[in-house]
């Protein structure tokens, strides 16, 4: 069940944070509408195992029509400070052995690359986070950028941050098949040592140990993840692919754990949590995107979404009060790329 909080026809404005009457069952996937800076403080401390999120990039053209949001700041320093404030609150709700996965896009201004992920990364470290890894998400088949004086950007960075040096991480679910060269070498070593070293002794005078031992579950993945961008469009032109979110969730949670996404977008995190047997808490500023998420959820899972307070179905809510506000204008073509061209 999905609880859809703060809908206007129930007397709550879109920007108003949920109150105690919206306390949710820990076993339910929950959607909360509003600014994550207002909603995060209402969540229980140490209640989330991992956070998987992709904030709007700096200079975002996504028009909320309800007062803007993160990504629309006039200065890069303001954008970085706002993200640090959000993830300072994420620190509070994240368990001590939890992991934050933060996908950030790059931005160019006046032919200058702003190095946004690096700036945010350093600012988060100053706020206490421990940077454990930087994943390069190689976007297979990404839409080419119309640039001629630099290379096209076909990857984004995913920062892996923790609260301390001790955290939960399970590499096995994200292991990859061994390369052919590794399998061939392992097979050769097995043949070389199978006869007790007779051939080796004749050739080398002694038997060297079999030094190739492959994990039967696969090899440890590298820090470049080649995953095609999401083919889902609708109102969202930069949705995180399910495969990327699933990989992050599987590596940093156990079955039944809670996954947080303060920038819900089109619902990738909540769908990935459902697919992997986890529970999601997703916050989204724009009610229109909440409607997109719920329709996507119902289409993919076949599960009917219900309002968390009244328990009436999403279809009944739409029939009663519509989507909550007129549809946003069609996004500019510039939103097809997560990086502002430069």
N, C-alpha and C positions, 0 to 999 in steps of 0.2 A: 504494500500500500504506500502511496505517496501522499504526504500531507502538504497541501498547497496553502501556505500561510499568507495573511495580509491582503486578501482580495477585497476590492472596494465594496462589492455588494454585501459584505459582512461588516461594514462599518469601519474598516481599517484602511488607512491610506497605504499606498504602495511603499512609501519610504519609512513607515513606522515599524520599529523593531518588534518582534514577537514578545508577548508578555508571558507570565507563568501559566496562563490558561492554555498555552500552546505546548506545554511539556509533552515530548514525544516518547513513545515506546522505543527502547534501544534496539529493537529487532526490526524496525521499519525504516525504509528509505524515506528521506524527508527533504522537501524543497522549501526554501525560505526566500521570500522576495523582499528586497531592500538592499541598502548599502551594507556591505560586509563589515565596515568600520563600526556600524551601529549594532549589527546582529552578533558578531563574534563575542562581544563581552557578555552576552546572555547565555552562551554555551558553557557547559560544565567544564571545569578545569580537568586536565589529564584524562579526557574522555575519547580522544582520537588517536589511532595508531599511526596513521600516515596521512599526509596532505598531498594531493596530486592536483596541480592547478596550472592554468595558463592565463595570466592577467592580460588585459588589453595592452597592446604595445604603445609606447610613447608616440603621441601624434595620431592616435586612433581616430578614424572617421566614423566609427559606429555612433549613431545618434540616438541617445536614449529618450530625448524629449521630456525628461523629468529632472533636469538640473545637471546633466552631464555626469561625469564619473571619472575614475582613475583612467589616465591615458589622455585626458583633455587638458592637462596642465599647460600653462604658458612656458614654463621653464623645466628643463630636465631635472634640475635639483629638486623641484617640488614633486615630480613624479617619483623619483627615488625615495624621497622622504615619506611619501604616502605609502609606498610599498613596504618600507621598513616598518611603518606603524601597523600595517595590516599583519605582517608576519611576526611582529612582536606579540600580537594577540594570539596568533596561531601557536606560538611557542607555549603560551599559557594552557591552551586546550590540548596540545600534543602530549602524549605520554613521554616519560623520560627516555624510553628506548625507541621513540618514534622517529620517522624520517619525513623530510619535506622534499618533494620533487617539484621544481619550479621551472616551467618552460617559458622562455622569454624570446621575443623576436627582436631583430635589430632595426635601427632607424637611421636614415641619412638626412642631413639638413645642409643645404648649400654645398653639396659635394663632399661633405664631411661625415664619415661614419662616427656615430656618437658612442659606440662601444657600450650600449645600454646594459647587456647582461653582465659585463665586467664591473660596471659601476654599481649595479645592484648587488652583485656578489660581494664586493668589498664592503659595502655599507652594511650588509647583513652580518658579515663577520665582525664588524665593529659593534654590532648590537648583540653579539654573543653566539651566533650560529657557527657551527664547525663545517667548513666545506670539505666534503668527502670525495666528491667526483664531479666531473663535468662531462655529461654525455653529449655527443654530437648526433643529433637526429638528422640523418641523411634522408632527404625527402625524395624518394624514388618517383620519377615522372612528374616532378613539381612544375607548375606553370612557369615558363621561362620569363625572366625579367627583361624588359626592353631597355637594356643598358649597353653602351658601346665603349665605355672608357674604364671599365672594371669587370671583374668576373661576376657572373650571375650567382646569386646567393641561393644555394640548393640545400642548405642545412639550417637548423636552429639549435640552440643550446638548451639542455635540460640540466639544471643545477641540482645536485643531490646534497642536502644539508641535514645535519643532525644536531641534537642538543648537547651531546657528549660523545666521547670516544667509544662508549658501550651502547649499542643499539641493536635492534632486531633486524637481521638481514638474512634471507634464504636464497642462496645462489641457484639451488637446484631447479626451481620452476622456470628459470630463464636461461638455462644452459642451451647451447646450440650444438648441432651435429658436428662431429669431428671432421676436420678437413681430410681430403683424400690422401694428402702427403703424410699426415699423422697416422692414418690407418695403415698405409703401406709400410711405414717405418715400424709400427707396432707388429705387423705381420712378419716382417723380416727378422725382428728381434726374437719373436716367438720361434721361428724356424731355426735361428742361429743357436739358440740355447736348448732346443728340444732334444738333441742327441747327447746331452751331457757335456758338450763342449769338445767333442772329438775333432770336428773340423776346425774349430777355433784354435784348439791347442796345436794342431798340426800346422796351422797357418801363422799363429801369433805366439805360440808357446804358452798361452794361458787363456782361461775363459773369463771374459768380462761379463759382469752382471747385466741382466736385461734392465736397461735404464728407462725404457719406455713403458709407462703404465698409464693407460687412458681411463678416465672416469667413465664407467658404463652409462652414466646419465648424460654425458655430453661434455663439451669443453666449456670453460669459463668464457662468457661473452666479452668482447672488447668494448671500448667506449664509443664506438661508432655503430649506431643502430639504424639500419637501412629499412625504413618503413614508408610506404606510400602515404601521401596526405589523405585526409578523409575525403571520400567522394560525396559526402552529405553536404548539401548546400542550403536549401530553404532560405531562411533569413540570415544565416551565419556563413560567412565566406572564409573563415579561418578556423574551422573546428579542428580540435585535436583528434587524431585517429584513435579508434578504440584500441588497436594493437599496441600503441605507445602507452596509453593509460593502463591497460591490462598488465603489461610487462612491469611497470612501476609498482602496481598494487601487489602483484604476485611475489615480488622480491622483498617487500617490506611489511607484509601482513600475514596473519594466520586466518583460517576460515572463521567467519563470523565477526572479524574485527571491523572497526568503524573507520571509514575513509572520508576525509573532508575536502571540499572544493569551495573556496570563497568566491570564485569567479566562474560560475556554473556554465555560462554560455548556452550551448545547444544540448547539454546533458551527457557529454561523453563520459564523465567520471561516474555518474549515477548508473549509467548503463554498464560500464565496466565493472562496477562493484556488484551489480546484480549477476553479471555473467560469471564472476569468480567466487560467488558465495560470500561476499562481504556486504556491509551496510553503509550507505552513503548519507552524508549530511552536506547538502549543496545549497549555496547562497547565490542568488542572481539579482542584480539591480533592476533589470528590465522585465516587466511582466510579460511582454511579448515573447521574449526568449523562454520564459517559464512555460508559456503555452506551447512553444515549439518543442521543448523538452518533454512535456507530458504527452503530446501526440506521438512523438518519436518513441517514448517509453511504451505506450500502449500498443503501437504498431509492432515493435520488435519483440516485446515480452508477452503480449497477449494478456497482460494483467491490467485490470481497470484501476485507474488512479482515483483517489478519494480525498476530499478536503479534510485536513487533519482535525479541525474543530467540529464541523457539522456532519462529517462522514458522508455527505452527498457526493455523487460521482462528478468527475470533470465534465462529462457530457451534459449533466444537469446544470452545472454552473454556467457553461457556455450558453445553454438555452435560456438561462435566467438573466445573465448579465453580460454575455459576450466575453471578449478577451480582456476587457478592462479598460481599453483605450484604443483609438484608431491605430491601424498598422503604421509602422515607421516608413518613411520614404525609402525608395529603392536605394541600396548602397551604391556608392560610386565605384567605378571599375578599379579605382586605386586600392580598394579593400581586398581585391583578389590576392594580393601579396601581403604577408604580414610585415614586410619591411617597407617603409616609405621610400620610394625611389629616389636615388641620388647618385 
